[in-house]
Amino acid sequence: MLKFLGKIVEKNQIEIDDVIFNIFKKSSILVIILITLYIASKFLELPEHHSKIIDKLFSSVLIFTISVIIANILSELFKFYVRKNNLLSAPTGIINFLIKSLVILLGIITIFDIWGIPVNHFITALGIGGLAVSLALQPVLSNFFSGLNIIASKQIKIGDFVKLETGEEGYVHDITWMNTVIKTLQNNFLIVPNSKLASSIILNYFMPEPEILEIIPVSVSYNSDLNKVKDITLKVAKYIQENEEEAVKNYQPKIFFTNFGDSGIEFNVVLRVKDRTVRPELRDKFIMKLFEEYNKEKIEIPYPTRTVLLKNIEN
C-alpha cells in the first residue's frame, strides 16, 4: 500500500503531499503492530476483566499515536501555509509547539475518558495545577506570551535585520516559546528572552522595506572647481548605482554641498543600497572609484591643516 501511495505522490507536483506521506510512512509500522497485537489478543482465552484492560490499553496507545500523527500533519500544514502566503520568512517554533500541544492534549483527554476518569475532574485539577504552575513559572510564561505578542504584531519577522538598544545587531533566526534567536554578522547566535525583546527599543532595518539611503561624506579643496567636482562625482555615483549588485538600480544619486569646512568644502553623496548589510561593500567600491577619478582630474582631497601665527614680543 505504501509503494502504491508513494507512486501517486511522486506524480503530483504538490509539495505538502510528500510531507504528509513521509509522516504516515514513519508511523505506519507502529500503527500496524498495535492493530496486529490487538487482533492477536482476541484469540487468547483471557478473563473478561483482563480482556477489557487490554482493550483500553491498546485503544489508549493507538489514540495517543494517532494524536501525534495528526499533530505533526497539522504542524506541517501550518508551515506550508506560511510559506505559500509569505506570512513569515520561516515557521516559528512557538506556533508549532502550540499546535502539537493542543492536539496531543485532546488525545490525552480522550484517553482519560476511555479509562473512565471524569474529564471535568481533570479540567478542575488542570486549572488548579495551572494556577500553581503559573505562579511558579511567571518568568517562563512572560517570555511565552511575549513571544506570541511579537509574532502577532508582525513588527519583527524571521529574516529581518534588527539592531537592539544595547547595540547588538543581526538577522532574526527564530522566535521560540522562550527566546528570540538573532544571528549576528559574525555568524554567532544571540539569544534574547522574549520578554526583554518585547519591552526594548528595536531598530528594524527591513521595515517598511530593506532598501536604505547611504550617505557618504566627501571633502574637496577650496581651490577646486565645484561644477567640475559635482559632474565627476555624479558620474562615479551613477556608475556605481547601475553596475554594482549591492546598489538599487534606476535610483538617481544626489549630491548636496553642506559646509565650508576647516580644510575644504564638504558635501554628501547619497546612494541607495539593497539593505544595511551590504553598505560596507558599496562604500568601499564608491570611494575607490571616486579617488581614482579625482586623481585623474587633479582634484585635491584636503587633509587637516592649521595656520600658526608667531608674534615677536619685545621685552
VEXRO-373631 format. One record per atom (N, C-alpha, C): x, y, z. Coordinates in pm, whole numbers, plus 50000, padded with zeros to 5 digits. Each point is the difference from the previous one (the first is absolute). Example, Ala and Ser with C-alpha at 12.3 -4.5 7.8 and 13.67 -1.06 7.14 Angstrom:
<pts>
513194943150780/499115011950000/500905012050000/499655010549928/500825011950006/499235010950073/
</pts>
This chain:
<pts>
500824988050000/499185012050000/500875012650000/501114999750078/500905011550005/500675002249865/500394989149933/500605001449867/499015006249902/498754995550008/498975005249910/499775014850025/499875003750127/499795014050034/501225008549964/501194994150018/501225007249967/500075003749853/499564991049913/500015002949856/499035011349967/498845000250067/499025010649976/500565013550045/500664999950115/500565012450053/501105005349910/500834991049945/501095004449912/499495006849874/498834995849951/499455005849878/499485014150022/499555002950123/499475013350029/501135009950022/499765012449963/500985010650017/499785008050128/499034995750081/499695007150123/501014996250107/500545009950067/501064997650100/499464993750127/498815004050044/499514996050131/499664985250006/499574993949886/499634985850005/501224991250025/501195004349957/501224992550031/500274999850150/499805011550063/500255001150144/499034991250078/498705000649965/498994991950069/500274985249979/500394996349879/500294985949973/501184995050083/501035008250015/501154996050082/499614998150147/499085008550050/499544998450138/499264986850016/499104996949905/499284987350005/500954988149987/501015001649916/500934989049977/500784996550126/500435010450074/500764997650122/499134994050111/498715003650001/499134995650109/499224987449968/500004995849874/499164988949958/500404986950067/501314997850018/500454987450059/499484998650143/500085010850078/499534999650138/498504997550006/499245006749912/498554998149999/499654985849962/500674994549900/499714986249956/500334990150111/501125002150071/500364991150111/498935000450109/499535012050033/498975001250105/498724992949960/499575002249874/498764993549954/500164984949997/501174995449956/500254985649993/499994993650139/500655006450096/500014994850136/498605000150060/499225010349967/498645000750052/499154988549945/500134997449869/499254988849940/500464986850058/501334998650020/500534987450056/499494997650141/499815010950076/499534998450138/498594994450005/499225001749890/498644995049998/499954984849989/501114994149953/500054985449988/500474993450130/500405008050097/500424994650129/498794998450090/499954989050070/498904997550093/500355006650134/499675012750011/500305007750120/498725002750077/500125001850131/498815004150077/499465013349949/498715001950018/499355011949947/500625012850056/500394999750128/500605011850062/501325003649933/500834989649977/501295002549934/499805004449855/499004994449934/499745003549861/499605014849987/499205005050097/499605014149997/501205009250022/500894995650090/501195008250026/500885000949875/500144988349931/500814999949877/499365008849894/498664999549988/499305008549903/500285014850028/499895003850127/500235014050036/501465004049976/500914990750032/501435002949984/500365002349853/499534990749913/500295001649857/499325012449943/498765002650044/499305011849952/500725012850040/500535000250123/500705011850049/501265002649921/500794989249979/501255001649925/499725004049856/498944994149941/499665003249861/499535014649987/499185004450094/499515013949996/501165009850018/500904996750092/501155009050020/500875000549874/500214988549937/500804999649877/499355008149890/498674998249984/499285007549897/500045015050030/499935003650130/500075014250037/501335006049959/501084992650021/501335004949962/500085001549848/499444990449926/500015000749853/499235012449953/498805002050055/499195011649961/500705013050036/500655000350118/500735012150043/501125003349902/500744989849957/501095002249904/499465004649864/498874994249958/499415004049871/499535014550005/499305003850108/499535013850012/501175009850007/501084995950067/501185008550008/500605002249861/500084989449920/500545001349865/499065008049910/498694998350019/499045008049923/500155014950033/500245002950127/500225013950040/501255005749933/501084992250000/501245004649935/499765002549851/499264990849936/499725001649857/499175012449973/498995002550086/499155011849984/500805012850018/500925000050096/500845011750026/500885003149880/500654989749946/500885002049884/499225004349877/498834994049979/499225003049880/499485014250001/499575004850117/499435013450011/501015010450043/501254995750018/501095009250034/499665008250126/499424993150101/499655006850123/501235002650085/500894990350007/501265001450073/501094994449911/501245003750032/501114994749920/500154985150022/499674995350119/500074985950032/499074997550117/499444987850013/499134997150112/500745001250132/499335004750102/500645001850128/499704988450092/500964997250090/499874988750091/498835001450095/499655012350039/498965001950099/498634995949945/499725002949873/498714996249942/499924984949984/501074993749954/500014985549986/499804993350136/500605005650103/499854994550134/498555000850045/499325011149974/498605001550039/499104990249925/500234998549870/499184991149920/500134985650049/501224995450017/500224986250043/499474997750141/500235009650089/499564998350138/498494999050010/499285008249923/498545000050005/499444986649952/500514994949889/499494987449945/500304988450094/501224999550053/500364989250091/499195000850129/499725012250048/499175001750120/498604994549978/499435002549883/498694994449968/500044984849997/501104994449949/500164985550001/500064994550141/500715006850089/500124995650139/498645000550069/499215010549974/498665001050059/499124988449952/500134996349873/499254988549947/500424987150069/501304998550027/500494988050070/499434999550142/499945011450066/499415000450135/498544995349997/499295004149895/498604996049987/499884984949983/500944993949925/499984985549980/500184992750132/500875005150085/500264993650130/498995004050106/498985007649963/498965003550093/500355011250096/501075007349970/500385011350085/499165012149958/499215005950089/499155011449963/500845011649947/499595004949883/500755010749936/499895012950080/498835002350062/499835012350077/500945000550120/500264988050062/500974999650109/501405003449948/500294995049880/501305002749941/500185014949971/498915006149947/500095014249968/500145008350127/499274996050107/500115007150127/501414998950056/500524987749997/501364997950051/501025007549914/499725000149870/500905007149909/499985015050028/498805005350031/499905014250031/500725003750126/499824992050107/500695002750126/501504998449983/500394989149932/501434997949977/500605010749912/499195004449901/500495010649912/500235013050072/499125003050097/500175012150078/501284999550082/500244988350062/501224998550080/501255000849912/499924993549885/501155000149909/500245014049945/498905007349970/500165013649946/500695009250099/499714998250129/500675008250100/501474996350013/500274986949989/501404995650014/500825003049876/499335000049886/500735001849872/499615013349935/499875010350079/499595013049946/500985005349895/501334999150020/500925004649894/499854992249869/499764986750015/499854991749880/498745004149923/498895001850073/498755004049935/500115014049940/500765008850068/500205013449946/500704999449865/501034991649989/500704998349872/499084993749895/499184990550045/499104993049908/499015009649935/499295007950083/498995009249947/500655011949928/501205003750042/500725010549927/500344995249859/500364987149989/500284994449868/498775000249911/498834996750059/498765000749923/499715014349954/500265009550087/499775014149967/500925004649888/501264995650004/500955003749895/499554994849864/499524987549998/499564994049874/498735006849950/499055002450092/498715005749960/500155014349948/500915007650057/500175014049958/500615001249861/500774989949957/500664999849868/500985011649982/500425006050110/501005010749989/501414994449991/500174987750045/501274992949986/499694986349944/500614996849886/499774987149937/501334992949980/499904987049982/501204992149975/500625004549867/501305002450002/500705004849882/500285014950004/499335007350090/500245014450012/501375002750062/500615011149959/501275004350058/499695011050103/500334997350126/499615009050108/501225004250081/499835011350070/501035004850092/499345002650134/500564994050106/499465001750133/500495013050062/499315004650103/500415012450065/501334998550072/500444987650025/501314997650059/501135000449898/499665000949871/501015001349896/500194987749914/499574988250048/500154987949919/499055000349881/500434994349890/499174999649880/500214987049926/499004996249920/500094987649923/498644996449943/499934988049937/498784995149940/499194992050102/498675001950000/499134992150086/499954985849942/500534990450076/500104986349952/498764991850036/499485001950120/498814992750044/499415006850122/498704997650020/499305004850119/499414987850067/500624995350107/499564988250070/499045004050112/499554990250079/499055003050107/500675006550120/501335000750001/500725006550109/500865011749954/500684998449886/500995009849956/499825003449853/500585011349964/500175003749860/501474998549965/500274992449896/501374997049960/500415009449887/501075007650021/500515009549901/501384995249954/500174998749870/501284995949943/500805012449964/501115002250068/500805012049978/500824998749872/500595011349957/500825000049880/501284992050019/500384997650127/501174991650029/499654985249999/498764996749957/499534986249988/499844993350137/499605007850099/499704994750132/498535002150031/499494992250096/498615001350041/499915008550126/499135010149994/499725008450116/498624996150051/499944994950124/498754995250058/499425011050089/498815004949963/499365010950074/498674995050055/499755000750131/498684996350055/498905008449937/498884993549969/498915007149932/499485011850080/499964998750133/499485010950083/500885012449990/501314998049995/500925011449986/499895006149861/499844991649899/499895005149863/498725008049982/498914995350060/498715006749984/499975013750069/500835001850102/499985012750075/501175009149965/500814996449903/501175008149966/499765007649869/500865009849976/499955007949877/500834992949893/499384997249886/500664992349896/499905007649868/501115000449927/500025005949867/499964988749898/498914999349923/499834989849898/500365006049865/501134995749945/500485005649873/499234994749880/499144990050020/499234994349889/498565004950001/499665009350086/498655005650006/500075015049975/499205005649913/499004993249918/500584992749880/501305002549968/500674992949891/501494999750030/500724990149947/501434998950031/500885010449933/499545006249889/500835009849930/500205012550086/501225005150003/500305012050078/500905009449918/500005012650041/500905009849939/501354999450071/501055000349921/501365000050054/500615013749973/500315007350106/500555013649989/501504999550027/500795003949899/501464999450009/500555014250001/500665004250108/500575013550004/501295000949920/500175011049927/501205002349918/500415014650020/501295002849980/500515013750011/501025002449890/499995012449943/500975003849898/500625013450039/501115002849935/500745012350031/499215012449960/500325011450069/499365012749967/500415004849860/501094994649945/500455004049867/499284992549888/499114990850036/499344991549899/498885007549928/499754995849875/498865004749922/498794991550043/499065006150072/498904992250058/499104993949892/499815006849888/499194994149892/500664987349944/501325000749985/500744988449953/499954988750102/500155003650127/499944990050108/498654993049999/498945007949987/498654994450002/499774990649882/500475004049881/499804991649880/500734986850014/501265000450042/500804987750011/499454990950110/499615005950112/499484992050110/498694993349961/499135007449932/498744994249955/500234988849898/500985001949915/500334989849901/500424987050068/500855001250102/500454988150074/498834993750075/499185008550064/498874995050078/499024992549911/499705005249882/499084993249908/500584986849952/501304999849975/500644987549957/499864989350109/500285003850124/499894990550111/498554995550018/499075009449990/498584997050023/499454990249897/500495000849876/499454991649893/500764987049980/501224999050049/500834988449966/500354990950118/499805004550122/500354991750115/498764992850052/500164987350037/498864991950042/499435004650134/500785006950081/499505004750129/499065011949987/500055006849886/499245012449981/498634997249940/499075009250026/498654999349943/500035006649862/499694992349898/500045005049863/498945010749978/500285008849906/499095010749957/499805010950105/500795000050104/499945011050096/500995010849958/499575012550003/500865011149960/500765005350121/501324998350002/500795005250114/499895015150010/500255005150119/499905014450024/501245005050073/500285013049979/501135006550066/499515013050063/500385002050127/499615012250072/501245005850068/500365012349960/501085006950071/499455004550135/500764997150105/499465001650135/500715010450086/501325002149976/500705008250099/501335005149945/500415012050049/501365004849978/500844994850117/500714989049977/500764993850106/501305007050031/500704995150101/501285005850040/501054998649890/499924989049925/501044997349900/499474999849858/498684999849980/499474999449865/498495001250001/499434999349881/498555000749985/499444985850013/499044998450088/499464986850031/498664998049931/499744987649956/498714996649940/499704985350023/498744996249980/499554986150019/499564994249867/500364987449979/499544992449884/498964989950050/498825000049940/498914991350044/499814988849898/500224987650044/499764988149919/498874991950066/499514990049929/498964991250056/500454985549990/500024993150114/500474986250005/498834990650030/500204987249968/498924990250014/499654997550146/500994999450087/499734999050144/501255004050076/499855001150130/501065005350085/501264991449998/499854987249982/501154991050011/501005001649887/499605006049886/500925001549887/500575014049991/499735008350101/500535013749999/501535000549991/500744992150078/501475001149994/500544997349861/499454989949929/500494996849866/499765011549903/498815006150009/499695010949908/500865012450028/500185003450126/500855011450036/501434997849951/500494987850017/501374996949958/500195002149850/499064994849921/500105001249855/499875014649955/499105007450063/499815014049961/501235008450033/500554998450120/501165008150041/501214997049913/500234987249971/501144996549915/499855005949860/498794999049943/499775005349865/500105015249999/499445006650102/500055014550006/501435005150018/500784993450084/501395003950021/500804998849870/499734989549924/500684998049871/499655011249902/498735004049993/499585010549907/500535013750044/500015002550131/500535012850049/501495001449967/500744989250008/501435000449965/500205002949852/499124994249916/500125002449856/499715014649967/499035005850067/499575013749970/500715010450085/501004995650080/500795009250083/499135007550102/499014993350052/499165006050104/500604996350136/500275009950079/500704997950127/499024996850112/500304989350070/499254996550121/500805005450118/499465009650075/500805006850103/500234991350123/501035003650072/500264993850130/500055011350102/499774997150127/499935010750101/501295008250005/499845013249998/501155009150009/499745010350109/501065005350055/499915010550100/501005011049966/499575012550011/500895011449979/500425005450136/501315000350023/500555004650128/500615013649980/499565010050075/500535013549992/500985002150116/501235003749968/501005002750101/500215015050012/499865005250115/500105014350024/501255003050084/500805009149947/501245003550071/499665010150111/500204996150120/499705008550115/501335005250058/500155013249995/501245005750055/499835002350150/501094997350069/499995002250145/499995015150030/
</pts>
